């Protein structure tokens, strides 16, 4: 019989599996012949070119097939059946927490012959009932991000989703800029990172700022109609997935510089010497196969990916600057302490 400890371990493993599936995508569809009849027992092979991942399923009696728990990325799908031409579909895009539909219509012929199937995003999503928008890696890399003294925050991209609202004048990770999704309360959302909850238990504020924007592959903002597996949220779901290594070594480097000397002076910018507005931001990534010469070749098997980001900033205005006494003043010599009229503003406290 199972002890209480066994049940706890089993429950933990099941919850981990359920959580890991929340950021995964799916490819599904049907295999039919030229007349539209289902083609059962067809071999459907999926391959991810960048990692060498390969999966094979067989179409059911109704011609349906499904690939589950796929990480975000681009895949190729091939269908083979005796008596039909082989069908190939390249560049099938899988997004986070999204089901991609791909149907095959086989033509009579030999397997040595092949036909190409074009994969296109449907105008209407019929596989899932949730509302939302996927923010792709291209958007994360190409669109501008906040540089306000801290790390860059891609939470601001949630505003690209219909029904999402936030102040764009402040940091989206703080109270002034936290997004409100579909009329929900600020900080009432669920934020998932690779399937795990990433909100702080202190007050449900974001706890994933340690993840560089360079390390995010894409994310999906689910504003409504999502399934019960997400739950507990009153402000939508932000579902992030991170980048991973591939069979090729690759990396990126980013440097951001902000300095008051590079800024144009505004119309009312009367005293620039008393304003300090600086930030140095650096980020880098590196990924690839786990490879030890003459010991282990991890291509198609094991991968690594590292990302990091650092920010250093100074932001002081006239009211925020502090003056320290020079050595003359410390020695009691105030002759250099003059006002605009050249007068030393010293006063006798007993006069």
N, C-alpha and C positions, 0 to 999 in steps of 0.2 A: 504494500500500500504506500501511496505517496505521503510523505510527511509535510508539515506546514512549510518547511524550508524548500522542499521540492516544488511545491506550488508557487512559492514566491519567485524561485529561479525561473520556472516556466513562464510565469506572468511577465517577468522582466524581459525574457527573450522575445515573447510575443509582442510586447509593447515596443521593443527595439525594432523588430521587423516592421511593425505597422508604421512607426515613425519614419523609418528609412524609405518607405514607399511614398511618403507625402511629397517629395520633391522629384519623383520619377515620372517619366512620360510613357506613352503606350503607342504602338503601331498596330492597327487592326484593319481588317477588310475582308473581302470575299473573292474567291477565285471562280470564275465562270467561263463558259465557252462562248463561241460566236452567237449562239442562239439565246444566251442568257441563263442557261441551265447551270446548276452548281457542279463544280468539278471537285469531288472528294479525293482524299488521299494524295493530294499534290504536295510535293516537297517545297517548303518555303524557307529560304535561307536568308538570314540577316547578317550583315557584316559592317562593323565600324572601321573605316580605313585607317584612322589615326591610331587606334589601339590594337587592331587585329581581332577584336571581340567578334565571335561567331556564334550564332544560335540557329537551330533548325527546328521547325514545327511542321506538322502535317495538317492540311486543311480538313475540316470536319465534313460530315455527311451533307451539310448545307453549304459547303464551300467556305465557311468562315475560318479565319485564323487570327491569332493574337500574339504579340510580343509584349511582355509585361516588364516593369521595373527597369526602364531604359534611362540612362543618364542623358542630359541635354546634349545634343550634338547632331551631326549629319551621318546618315546611314545609307547603305545600299541593300536592296532586297531583290532576290532572285527566286523565280517560281519555275519548277520543272515537273513535267508529267508525261509519261509515256504516250506517244501519239500526238503530242502538241509541241509547238515551238517554245523554246525557253524564253521567258519574259524577264527583263531586267529593268529595275527602277533605281536610278542613282540620285544622290543628293536629297534624300528624304529627311526633312528637318523634324527633329523631336525637341519639343520645348518642355520646360519644367511644369509638372502637374497638368499636362495637356495630352489628349488623345489625338494622334494623327491618323486620318483615314486614307487607306491606299487599297484600291480595288484593282484586280487583274482580270483581263479578258483574253483568254488564250486562243490562239489560232491553230488549226490543224496543220501538222507538219512534223518534221523530225527535230530532236533535241539539239542537233547540230546547228539548226537555224534559231535565230533569236529576234525578238522585238523589244524595242525600248518603250518604257512606260514613263510618262511625265507625271511627276508628283507636284501638285499645286495645292496651296492652302485654300480650303473651302470658304465660300462667302458666308456660310451659315454653319455654326457648330451644332451638330446634332447628337454627338456621342456623350457630351456632358452638359449639365444644366447650369453650371456656375457662370457668373458674370465676372469679367475682368479683362486684364491686358497683360501680355508678356512684354517685358522690357528686355530687349536683346542686348548681346554683348557689344554690337556695333553702336547702339545708342549710348551705352554706358561709356564707351571709349570716345565717341565723337562729340557728344553734347557737353556743354560746360557744367562744372560742378562748383559748389561753394568753396571758397578759400577764405575762411573767417577766423583764422587763428588755430584751428584744430585740424584733425584729419578730414579729408574729403568725405562727404556723406552722400551716397547714392539714393538715400531715402527721398531726396528731392524729386527723383524721377517718377515717384508714385503719382505725381500730379499729372502725368500724361494719361492716366486712367480716367475715363468718364466717371464722374461722381466723387472724385477725390479732390480735397481742398486743403490748403495750408497757406500760411503766410510765407512769402518768398523773400521777405526782408530780413529774416532771422535764420538761425541754424535749425534745420528740420529735425534735429535730434533733441532739441530743447522744447520747453513748454511753448515758446512763442512761435515755433515753426512746425510742431508735430502735425502730421496729416490727419485729417478727418475723412473717413471713407464712407460714402453712402449715408451721410448724416450721423455717423457714430461719434463717440467721445474720443478726444485726444488721449493717446496712450491706452486705448481700449482694444487695440488690434493685437493679433497674434503674429509674431515674427519668427519664421522658421529658417534655420540655416542647415542645409543638407538634411532636412527632415526632422531636426531637433529644435525644440523651443529655445529662442534666443532673447527673450525679454527678461528684464531683471525682476527678481522676486521682491525687490524693495518697494517699487511703486509701478511696476509694469512698464518701465522706460527701456529704451533700446540698450542692450548689453553687448552688441556685436560690432562696436566701432573699432575693435582691435583687428577686424578683417579689412584689409586694404581694398579700395575700389578696383585695384589691379587684379585682385584675386577672385572677383565675382564673375562667374560665367554669364548668368542672366537671373532674372527673378520675375515672378508673376504676382500681380496685385489682384486678389480675388475680392471683389466688392460685394458679392451677394450670391445666393443660391448654391453655395458650396456644400459638400456632403458633410455628414455628421462626424467624419474622422477628424475634422479640424476643430470644431466645437469651441466653447468657452469664450469666444470673442464677440465683442459688441462693436467692432470697428474695422472689420475686414481682416484679410490675411495677406501678409507679405512673405512670399515663399522664395527664398534665395537658394541658389546652388552655386558651389564654388568650382573653379577650374581644376583640371587634373593634368597629369603628365600624359604624354603620348609616346609613340615610337621614335619621334625626333626630338632632339634637345632644342629647347626654345626658351626665350626670355624677353623681358622688356625692361626699360629704364625710363623713369619720368622725373623731371625736375621742374618745380614751379618757384618763381621768384617774384616777390612783391616788395617794393620799396618806395618811400615817399618821394625820393629823388627822381623816380621814373614817372611820377604822376603829373598830369597837367594841373596847373593851379586854377581853382574855381574862381568865380566872380567875387565871392566874399572870403577868399582864402587870404587873409590879411597878414598872417605871421607864420609862414611855413616852417621857420626854424624851431618852433615850439611844438611841432607835430611829428610824432614817430609812428609810422604805419608800415611795419615790415613783417614778412613771413618767408621762410625757406621751407619748401616741401619737397621731399625726395621719396620715391617709391621704386621698387624693383621686384621682378619675379624671375624664377627659373624653374623649368620642369623638363621631364624626359623619362626615359626608361631607367630602372635600377640596373646599373651596369658596372661590374667589377672585372677588369681585364683578366682573361684566362681562368676566372673563377665562376662568374655568374653573368648571364645575358638575360635581362628581364624584358626584352622586347616581346610584345604580345602577351606578357604575363604580369609584370610588376612595374609600377610607375611611381614617381614622386613629383611633388609640386610645392614650392615655397614662395611666399609673397610677404613683403614687408613695406611699411610706410612710416615716415617720421615727419613731424612738424615742429618748427621752432618759430615763435612769433613774438613781436613787441608791438603793442598798440596803445600809444599814450597821446593824449591831447593836452592843451594848455593847462586844464584843471588837474590833470593827472601827473604832471611832472613835479619832481622833488629836487630842490637845490641843496647841495651839501657845501659847507664852508671850505674855502681854500685855506692853505696853510697860513697866509697872512692874517686871516680873520682868527684862526686858532691862536695866533700869537698876540692878538689884541690890536693889530694894525688894520683899521677899517678905511684907510685912505682910498682904496680902490672900490669901495662900496658907495658908488655915486648914482644919483638919479639922472633923468634926462637933462636937467639943468646943470649937471656937473657938481651938485651939492651932496655932501655926505649926509644922509638922513639919519642922524643920531639925535637922541633925545635924552634929557636928564630926567630920570624917573622921579627925582625929588623936587623938580621945579614946578 
